[in-house]
Each structure stands twice: as structure tokens, then as C-alpha cells.
């Protein structure tokens, strides 16, 4: 029962997490157009946007982690090693997202001491574990034929290229704010597409079950 609930959660959670990643990029672009700077380099009047920006990161990772856990539940025991490893990594992403979110609610500015180390570690670990889980889910989906190949490859590409793109941005083309979070935008589109496809597959399954029940009555 719990497995079915998590599997149904995969589509909407991945789609919502992807939309939030797109929102992060839109927020940075909007602030850049208003101030000519990156959101974290803006003046004091932009503190609200800065706080929203940092809040969206763990919230989006939390939804993506839940979606990935749901995705691994859809494997139903297939690709077992990839599934278990990915499930653990996705769970780490969820836990560290919650920790980072709690730290942000404690203080809008970076924390010091042990809490500061915990905050920065949770921030780094939730991103890396979520992307690693995404890569493994894509590989597992290919092996188990759980998703159409283009959709599974979308997850694999997201897991591989997102972090490198973040490392090389902003690009030496145009203002910094135009490209600094382009990885969130591109990968957010990918997550949204994958989530929407999972939702469509779930609806189709439900419709088939309804038709089957109707024919057997």
C-alpha cells in the first residue's frame, strides 16, 4: 500500500520540484532585470527576494526527493541494486533538505559555528545526493523498462550535466544574472517533463482499470 502511494507521488512531486527549479531561474532573471545584479549581490531592498531564493532551493529538493523515492517504488523490485542505492540517496536528499530548511528558518543570514557547518553541509549534500539519485533512477528505468527511453534518458542527462553546468556558470556571455542559474532552468524543464509523463501514465493505468472493471461487470 505504501509503495503504491509513493509511486503515485512520483509524477506530481517531480513536476512540482521541476517547476520550482524553473521559478528559481525566473526569480534571478527578474531581480537581474530590476537591479542589474545577481540576487545575492543586490542591495538591502532585495533581501526578501534573496530569502525566497534560498528557501526555494531546499523546498524544491524536498519535492524532487519525494518524487525520486516514488520513482524507485515504481520499479517494484526490478533493477534491485540501482533501486536500493538510489532510494538511499534520495532519502538522504530529503533529510538534508529538511535540515537546510530548518536552518534557514532559524536565521535568514548564514549561521555560525556547528550550525553553520551543518547548514552548508546539508545544502551541498542535498543537491549532490538528489542528482545522483536522479541518475540512478534513469538507469534503473532503462533497465526495467519502467519509463519510455527518452524519459529515462532525460533523468540520466539531468543527473550527469546539472552540477557541471552550475560549476561553469555564469557564462562569459551577457550579464552574470542571465546565465548563472541556467542549470536550474534546463533541468527544471526536464524534471517537469518527466513528472508530467508519469502523471499521464498513471491516468492511463487508472482508465484501463476502469474499463476492465466495466467489461467484467
QUIBEL-V910318 format. One record per residue. N is the residue number from 1. RES is the residue in one small letter. PHI is phi in whole degrees, 0 to 359 (* if undefined). PSI is psi in radians with two decimals (none if undefined). D_LAST is the distance of its C-alpha to the last C-alpha in Angstrom with 2 decimals. Layout:
{{N:RES:PHI:PSI:D_LAST} {N:RES:PHI:PSI:D_LAST}}
This chain:
{{1:x:*:-0.83:25.15} {2:x:296:-0.64:28.53} {3:x:298:-0.73:28.23} {4:x:295:-0.70:25.03} {5:x:297:-0.78:26.79} {6:x:295:-0.67:29.85} {7:x:295:-0.64:28.05} {8:x:288:-0.40:26.44} {9:x:284:-0.36:29.96} {10:x:303:-0.91:31.49} {11:x:300:-1.02:30.81} {12:x:297:-0.63:31.95} {13:x:291:-0.76:34.82} {14:x:295:-0.72:36.23} {15:x:296:-0.76:35.99} {16:x:294:-0.75:37.73} {17:x:300:-0.71:40.34} {18:x:296:-0.74:41.03} {19:x:297:-0.67:41.45} {20:x:293:-0.63:43.91} {21:x:296:-0.73:45.88} {22:x:298:-0.72:46.14} {23:x:299:-0.68:47.25} {24:x:303:-0.80:49.99} {25:x:293:-0.75:51.42} {26:x:299:-0.70:51.20} {27:x:298:-0.77:53.01} {28:x:296:-0.73:55.77} {29:x:296:-0.78:56.15} {30:x:300:-0.82:56.31} {31:x:295:-0.65:58.93} {32:x:296:-0.70:60.83} {33:x:295:-0.58:61.04} {34:x:280:-0.65:62.37} {35:x:245:-0.31:64.82} {36:x:77:0.22:65.40} {37:x:227:2.89:64.68} {38:x:293:2.64:61.95} {39:x:301:-0.61:60.20} {40:x:277:-0.06:61.89} {41:x:250:0.14:65.26} {42:x:284:2.98:65.06} {43:x:283:3.13:67.35} {44:x:299:-0.41:66.81} {45:x:289:-0.21:65.05} {46:x:256:0.31:62.05} {47:x:298:-0.59:61.41} {48:x:296:-0.80:58.14} {49:x:298:-0.68:56.77} {50:x:297:-0.76:58.04} {51:x:295:-0.74:56.28} {52:x:298:-0.73:52.98} {53:x:303:-0.87:53.42} {54:x:291:-0.56:53.90} {55:x:292:-0.66:51.04} {56:x:295:-0.50:48.56} {57:x:298:-0.99:49.33} {58:x:291:-0.56:48.03} {59:x:296:-0.78:45.17} {60:x:295:-0.73:43.94} {61:x:296:-0.59:44.47} {62:x:296:-0.83:42.50} {63:x:295:-0.72:39.43} {64:x:297:-0.70:39.90} {65:x:298:-0.76:40.21} {66:x:297:-0.70:36.96} {67:x:296:-0.69:35.27} {68:x:293:-0.72:36.84} {69:x:302:-0.75:35.75} {70:x:297:-0.65:32.17} {71:x:296:-0.73:32.76} {72:x:292:-0.54:33.99} {73:x:295:-0.51:30.99} {74:x:290:-0.30:28.82} {75:x:293:-0.49:30.79} {76:x:54:0.81:29.06} {77:x:89:-0.13:32.18} {78:x:280:2.75:33.08} {79:x:46:0.99:36.66} {80:x:300:-0.81:37.51} {81:x:296:-0.81:41.19} {82:x:298:-0.70:40.71} {83:x:295:-0.81:37.81} {84:x:294:-0.80:39.81} {85:x:299:-0.78:42.96} {86:x:295:-0.68:41.24} {87:x:300:-0.77:39.44} {88:x:297:-0.80:42.86} {89:x:296:-0.73:44.50} {90:x:296:-0.66:41.83} {91:x:294:-0.69:42.23} {92:x:298:-0.70:45.99} {93:x:299:-0.71:45.49} {94:x:295:-0.84:43.52} {95:x:297:-0.82:46.15} {96:x:291:-0.53:49.11} {97:x:297:-0.74:47.59} {98:x:295:-0.75:47.38} {99:x:299:-0.82:50.96} {100:x:296:-0.67:52.26} {101:x:295:-0.71:50.55} {102:x:297:-0.75:52.14} {103:x:299:-0.70:55.51} {104:x:293:-0.61:55.20} {105:x:286:-0.44:54.44} {106:x:291:-0.73:57.50} {107:x:208:2.39:59.77} {108:x:284:-0.28:59.52} {109:x:254:2.75:62.37} {110:x:305:2.38:62.42} {111:x:279:2.79:62.93} {112:x:250:2.90:65.90} {113:x:69:-2.53:66.44} {114:x:298:-0.73:63.65} {115:x:296:-0.60:61.07} {116:x:295:-0.75:62.19} {117:x:296:-0.74:61.70} {118:x:297:-0.74:58.27} {119:x:297:-0.87:57.31} {120:x:293:-0.65:58.49} {121:x:293:-0.75:57.01} {122:x:296:-0.68:53.58} {123:x:297:-0.79:53.72} {124:x:290:-0.76:54.59} {125:x:290:-0.59:52.26} {126:x:291:-0.62:49.11} {127:x:291:-0.82:49.57} {128:x:295:-0.77:50.38} {129:x:292:-0.64:47.63} {130:x:295:-0.76:44.98} {131:x:292:-0.68:46.15} {132:x:296:-0.72:46.35} {133:x:295:-0.63:42.78} {134:x:298:-0.79:41.71} {135:x:300:-0.80:43.46} {136:x:293:-0.64:41.88} {137:x:295:-0.70:38.35} {138:x:298:-0.78:38.97} {139:x:295:-0.75:40.29} {140:x:295:-0.69:37.45} {141:x:295:-0.63:34.85} {142:x:295:-0.80:36.67} {143:x:294:-0.70:36.81} {144:x:269:-0.04:33.19} {145:x:56:0.67:31.91} {146:x:282:-0.57:30.21} {147:x:232:2.74:31.32} {148:x:303:2.55:32.49} {149:x:306:-0.79:36.12} {150:x:300:-0.63:37.70} {151:x:289:-0.75:36.02} {152:x:297:-0.72:37.08} {153:x:293:-0.50:40.56} {154:x:299:-0.75:40.72} {155:x:296:-0.74:40.48} {156:x:298:-0.79:43.12} {157:x:296:-0.76:45.47} {158:x:302:-0.82:45.13} {159:x:296:-0.52:45.96} {160:x:272:-0.76:48.98} {161:x:262:-0.30:50.63} {162:x:299:-0.91:50.16} {163:x:298:-0.80:52.92} {164:x:300:-0.68:55.44} {165:x:296:-0.72:54.99} {166:x:299:-0.62:55.62} {167:x:289:-0.59:58.76} {168:x:267:-0.14:60.27} {169:x:266:2.67:59.53} {170:x:289:2.59:61.01} {171:x:284:2.64:61.85} {172:x:283:0.87:65.44} {173:x:215:1.92:64.23} {174:x:77:-3.01:64.41} {175:x:292:2.67:64.35} {176:x:303:-0.73:63.02} {177:x:293:-0.32:60.34} {178:x:286:-0.48:58.76} {179:x:233:-0.07:57.75} {180:x:297:-0.59:58.04} {181:x:246:0.46:54.32} {182:x:298:-0.48:53.01} {183:x:296:-0.68:51.21} {184:x:297:-0.72:49.07} {185:x:295:-0.90:48.25} {186:x:294:-0.83:47.34} {187:x:290:-0.55:45.40} {188:x:298:-0.70:43.71} {189:x:298:-0.75:42.38} {190:x:299:-0.83:41.14} {191:x:300:-0.71:39.36} {192:x:296:-0.72:37.77} {193:x:296:-0.79:36.50} {194:x:298:-0.80:35.07} {195:x:298:-0.73:33.39} {196:x:295:-0.67:31.94} {197:x:294:-0.73:30.59} {198:x:298:-0.70:28.93} {199:x:298:-0.74:27.35} {200:x:296:-0.69:26.06} {201:x:295:-0.69:24.64} {202:x:295:-0.74:22.88} {203:x:297:-0.71:21.37} {204:x:296:-0.69:20.22} {205:x:297:-0.77:18.63} {206:x:297:-0.74:16.77} {207:x:297:-0.67:15.61} {208:x:295:-0.69:14.44} {209:x:294:-0.68:12.45} {210:x:295:-0.77:10.84} {211:x:297:-0.67:10.16} {212:x:295:-0.74:8.83} {213:x:296:-0.67:6.32} {214:x:294:-0.64:5.49} {215:x:283:-0.43:5.61} {216:x:273:-0.24:3.81} {217:x:279:none:0.00}}
